[in-house]
Amino acid sequence: MASLPTELPRTIRLLDPGAGAGMLAVAVCERVAHMTPPRHMDIHAYETDESLLDTLRDALSASRDHLAVCGHTMDFTIHPNDFILRGPHLHDSDDLFGLVSESDFDVVVMNPPYLKIGKDSDYARAMARIVHGQPNLYAFFMSLGASALKPGGQFVAITPRSFANGPYFRTFRQWFLSHMSIQRLHLFHSRRDAFSEAGVLQENIITHAVRCDNTDRNQDITISYSEGRDVPPQPRTLMLPASFIVDNTGGDAIIRIPASEMDAAAVRAVESWPDRFRSIGLRVSTGPVVAFRAREFIQQGKPTNGEIPLLCVQNVHPFRTVWPAKSERKTFSFRVSSESERLLIPSCNYVLIRRFSAKEETHRLTASPVYADAFGSPQVAIENHLNYVYHAERPLTRAETMGIAAVLNSRLLDTYFRAISGNTQVNAAEIRAMPFPSLAALTRIGELLSERSTDDRRVVDRVVLDTLRINGPIREFFLSEDADVQGQ
């Protein structure tokens, strides 16, 4: 992270919000110590944890002494203040990101806190104009840190990847991408290793960007990649145009982060489809049964008195909706009554999608068909850890249902989804926005797979790729063992 800022000026004003013990600021000092000609550093560190302030002061003092030995000078100020509520910015301005003149920094480097906060908190009120729904402190640190930069100032942050897509961070992305030019993204592929001690189960990224109100859409952005928390000396890299990385279709400003050339090829292939999920009449909703709110209607085990199956995440496997589950303990039924009627949906052909994937599950998207006659009841109960796909105007045919499940389970679409999302959660909004094959193509895929085994992933991938006429190196890759290795 300390190596990413380029062309550092003779006087460097550095901001480290949420400085902790000073690790990042000290790393930048260590880099500056080896530079010529001499530099002067002016460091402002914000930290509210009183137990860390002495350590932070000692670390910065030691860095000042080390810089002096190397011919440089340094001043530092520790602000024991809340960066969001009392940082170098104004909240009573018409522009949330209004600056005061003394807050023009050359470099901002940060590892902000990751914390969802209540909608009624002071932070949420301050964040309301850039993040909504499920606000997270780290996005506000990013926006206020970026706003403290002078033109040409450089921004480096390590954060979860969740800001890169989805509706909760849309307004933040729109602001950030209109004021900042992304130069480099480093992706930590493992959702378990990078911040395991903090319980952060998301892919994490390092973002390097420059304050620039006129982003060049034709410039290249460098993407590098590592599996776990350690960054190799020469990580795998690729360069792609900013116009490819940032997709502003519909104003969403999604940041794609493909980890390889084949990932980028998958994105190009999927986004060549002319249709979108919604445009072909498909809809996706979240299961209406919230377990803790519907305890009185849920029983463990098979029906004993006219109940119907309750479909949960453990019942959804690739191409198979398995109810009852393998164990009685994971099998649930739902009582039908006038009070519970609102939580049920008519028995039709649906495709179920797990909303959450396990920590290091090979496939992010897991989908299974469930047919109208599966359980012999006029209604079905679906728990809210599942999304379900249906047609807006009529029941799906069996072939359409199988075709939709096949595309969602394919390596091609799973790779595409990984390039646009690093979350454990599969949001309905992300599914709605995705390009998707035509209903005719889905029907053909479903018909072909009805005659074949769906237990063999390569059979499914071959049918999907051939029907959608995806040829060349990308076809060869997704039918090879290399695709299996990359997925793992």
N, C-alpha and C positions, 0 to 999 in steps of 0.2 A: 504493500500500500504506500509506503514511504517513497518507493522508487517511481511511482506513476506520475507525479507532477513534473512538468517539463519547463525549461527556460525560467528558472526561479530568479526573481529580481535581486538586486544588491541588498534591498531592505525587504524582508519577508514578514508580513503580518499574518500570523497563523491562528486560526480558531479551532479549538478542540472542545466541542460541546459534549457533555457526558464523559469527561476525561478519565474517570476512574483513577487508576494509579499512574497514569501518564504514559502508558506504553506507546501509543501512536505518536504523540508529540515528541517523545524521546527518540523514536525511530527516525522521524524527520530530521531531528537535530544531528543524529549520527550520520545521516546522508550529507547534510550541509557541512559537517566537519571536514569532509574530504574534498570540498569544492574550492576552486579558485576563480576569481579573486575573492577577498574576504567578504563575508555577508554579515548583516545585522538582523537578528531575529527578534520579533516582538510577539510573544505568545500569550493568548488569552484562553484560559482553561476554565470550563464550567463543571462543577461537581457538587452535588448536594449531600453525598454520603460523608458525614463527618468523620467516620472511621478511616476514610481514605485520604483525607486532606493532608495529613503530615507526610504520608508516603508520597503523595503527588508533589508536595513542596520539595521533599528531599530529592526526588527524581529530577525535577526541573532544575534545581540548584546544581546537582551533579552534572547535568547536561550543560549548564551555563559555564561551569568550570572547565569542562572538556572542550567546549567550543573556544574558550579563551586560550587554552593551550595550543589550539590549532589555528589561532589568528583571527577568530571571529568574535563577535559580541552578541549578547542576548539579554533581553529583559523579559520578564514574565509577570502576569497577573493572574491570580487564582480567584475566581468568582464563586463563592459558596452559595450560589443562587440557582433557582430553577431556570434552566435555559428557555423553556417554553413561555413561562409567565413573566420572567424578569430578564430576558436575554437582550441582545443588541438589536432590537427591532421595535416597531410600534404596533399596537393592536387597535388604537383608536383612530387610525387613518382609514380613509375610504379604500385604500389599497392595503390589504392584509399584510402585504410584504413590503410596506413602506420602510425605508431605511433612514437612519440618522447618519450624518456624514462620517462620524468616527467609526462606523462599523464596516468600512470598506476593507475587506480582507483579501489577501493574495491567495491563501490556501485555507480550505476547510477540510479537516480530516476527522472522521468520526466512526465510532461503533456505538450507535445509539441504543437506548433500551428498547426491548420488544415487549409491549404490554398493551393488551386490549383494555379499554377504559370505559367506564359507565357513561351513558349518554348525558347524564346530568352533571358530570364533573366539570370543573373549570377548564380542564384540558379539552374536553369534548366541545364546550362552547367556543373555545378558541379555534378548534379544528373544523368547526361546522362548515366552513366555506371551501375546504379542500378535501375532507374525508367524511363519509357518512356511512350509516349502517352499522359497521363494526369498526370504529376508529381505533387506530393503533399509534402509539406514541412515536414509533420510529419514522413514520411518514412525515409527521410534523417536524421532527428534528431535521429530516432531509430538506424540507421546503424552507424552513427558517435558516438553516445553515447555508443553503444555496443563495437565499436572498441577501445574506450578509457579504457576498462576494462583490468585488469591483468588476467592471467589464474585463474579461480575460482572466479573471480569477479561476482557480482550479478547485474542484470538489472531488473528494475521495471518501467513499463510505462502504462499510460492509453491513449488509442487512439481509433479512429474508427477501425472497424473490416475489412475494405476493403483490407488491405494488405494481408489477409489470403488466398485470391484466386484471379484469374484473371490474364491476361497477363501483365497488366501495372506494377505489382509488382513482376513478376516472378523472375527476376534477383536478386532483393532485398531478396526475400524469400530464394533463393538458397544460397546466401552468409550468411544470418542470420542463417539459419538452419545448415550450415556447420561449424559455429563458436560458436553457442549458443545452449545450451540444455534447452528446455522449461521444467519448473517445475510445473507451475500453470497457469491456465487461468480462469479469472472470467468474465462471460458474463452478460452484462446488456441487457436484452431482449428487453426492450422498445426502439424504435428508436426515441422517442419524448422526454423522460424525462431527460436522463442523462446529456445532454448538450443543453437543450432547448434554453437557453439564447444565445448560439452561433449559433443556426440554424443548428446544426449537425443532420441530419435525417438518421442516420445509427445506427445499433447496435454498441455498444462500448464495449471494453474489457480491462481488466488489464492483462498484460503479465509479468510473473516472469520467468526469465531465467538466466542461469549460463554460463559464458564464458568457453567453453570446446570444443576443436577441434575434439574430438572423442565421439560424442553423442552415448549413449547406446540406441539402437532402442528397447530394451526390457524393459527399465525402464517405470514406470508408470507416467503419467501426471495427476494431479488433476484438475478437472474442477468444478467450482462452478458457481452459477447462482442466479441472482436476477432480479426481474421484472423492478423496477424503479431505481432511483439514489441512494436510501438508501440500504446499504448492511446489512442484518440481522446478529445478533451475530453468528448464526450458519446457514449459507446459505446451500442450497441443494448442495450436492457434489457427484461426481462419479469419479472413477479412471479408466483410460484406458491406454493401452500400447502406447508408442510413435509411434510404427509402425502402429497403428490404426489412431492416430491423424494426423500424417503427411503422406500424400499420394504423393509419388514421381513418380507416373505413368507418363511416358513420360517426366520426368524432371520438371514437373510443381510445385512440392513441395507444394501442397495445404494443408492448415491447417484446418482440420475438427474440428468443435466445437459443438458436440451434447450437448443438455441441459438436457438430461435424458437418462435412460437406453433404453426407447422406441425409442428415436432418434437414439441411437447407433444401436439398432436392425434394424431400417429402413435403415441405411447406409449399414449394412451387407447384408440385403436382396437385395437392389438395386445393390450393387456391386458384388453380386453373378451372375448377368446376364452376360452371356459370350459376348454379343454384345455391341457395342457402337453406338451412334447416327449415326456417319459417316459410320461405317462399314456395315450397312444395307442399304446404299444408300440414307439416308436422308440428306438433307441440310437445313440450316437456314440462312436467310439473313435479313437485316434491310430494312424496307420500304424506297424506294428511294425518296419520296417526302418530302423535307425539307420546311416547310410552309413559312418561311420568305424569302426563295430564290425563291419560286414559286408563289408569291402573284398574279401575273398577270393571272395565270391559275385557281385560286381558287375562288369560289363564295360561299356565305352562302346560304343555302337552297337547295331545290331539283333542278334537272336539268330543265332549261328553253329553252335551245337552243342546244340540242345534247350533253350536258356534260354527264359525267359518275360519279358514286358515288366515293367519296374520303373517304376511310375507315380510321378512327382515333381511338384513345384509347377509346373514349366514345361509340364506336360501338361494342366493344368486351366485351362480358359477358360469363360466363362459359357455353359452349356448344351452344351459340347463337351469331351470328353476326347480330346486329340489325341496319339496315339502311333503311329508315332515322331514326335518333335518336328521342327520345321522344319529344324533343323540336326543333323548327325551328332554334333556335340560335346555337344549337350544331350539325346541319346537314350541311354537306359541299359537294359540287360537284366540278368536275375537268374538265376543258376545254381541249378537244383533238385537237392538232394541230401538224404541223411538228416540231415546237419548243419544244413541251411538250412530244413528242413521247418517248424520252429517259427515261422519268420518269414513264412510264407505264409498266405493266407486263401482259402477256397473261392471260385471264380468264381460270383458271384451278381449281382443288381442292387443297385448301391450309388449313393449320392450322395457325391461327393468335395468337400471344402471346403478351400480354402487356409487354413493356420493363420496365415500372415503376409501382410500386405498391404504393398505398396511404400510409400515415404515419403509420397507425396501421391497415392496411387491414388484414383480417383474413388469406387469402391465398396469398402467394407470387407469385405463378404461376397462371395466368388466361389465358385460351386458348379457342378459338372458331373455329369451322370449317366454311369455306366458300366454296361453291361449284361452279363449272364452270357456271352453269345455273342460278346463284342467281340473276343476274341483267340484263340479256339479252344483254350484250355487249361483244365484243371480247376481251376487255382489262379491267383492273381494276387498280385503283390508291390506293396506300397504303402509309400512312404517316409514318415518320421515328420514331415515338414513338411506333411503332409496329415491331415485327419480324414476318416473315412468313416462314412456313416449307413446303418443297416440296421434290420431289424425283429427284435425279440427272439425271436420264436417261429416265423417263417416267412420265405421270401424276399419281398421287395417285388415288387409287380407293376410292369410297365413304366409304367403310368399313375401309380401312386403315386410312382415314382422321378422321373418328369418333374415331377409336381406339387410334390414336396419341393424339387427344384432351382429351380423357378419361384418359390416363396415366398421361398427364401433369396436369390435373385437380384433380388427385387423392390425397388423404391425404398422401399416401405413398411417392410419388415423391416430393410433396410439403415439407414434413418433411425432406427428404433427401436434397433437395435444401437449406432449411434453415440451415442445419448442415454444408454446405460448403460455404454459402454466407450470409453475413449480410447486403448486399447492398439493397437499394431501386430499383436498376437497375437490370434487367435480361439481361445479356450480351449474345449475340449470341455465343461467344467463350465458355461460360460456358455450354450452351445447347449442342454444338458440342461435348464437352468432356465427357458428361454424359453417363453412361451405359444406355442401352435401350432394351426393349424386342424385339424379332424377329418380322419380318413382318407378319409371320403366326399368332403369338400371338396377334399382333395388329389387324389383320383382324378379328380374332375370337372375340375379345373384341368389335370391331365395329359392327359386326353382331348381337351379343347378345344385345347391347344397342339400336340398331335400333328397337328392339321389346319392349323396356322398356322406362320408363320416366327417362330422365337425370336431372329432377328438384330435385330429391331426391339424395343427396350426398351419402347416405348409399347404394343405389342401384348401383351407379357407383363404389364405393369402393368395394362392394361385388363382382361385375363382374370382376374387375381388380385383386383383391386378389385371387379369385377362379381360374381364367384363368391362372394366373402366379404361382399357387400352393403355395401360401404363407399362411402357416397355423400356428397353435399354438397361444401363447400369443399375438404375434404381430397382427395377424388377429383379435383376439377378441378385442384388444385395438382399432384398427382403425375402428371397427364397433360399438364402444361404445360411450356413451356420453362424456366420459373422453377425447376422441380425440377432440371433439368439444371445450371443455373447454381449453385444452392446446393450440389449434390453436388460440383462442382468446386472 
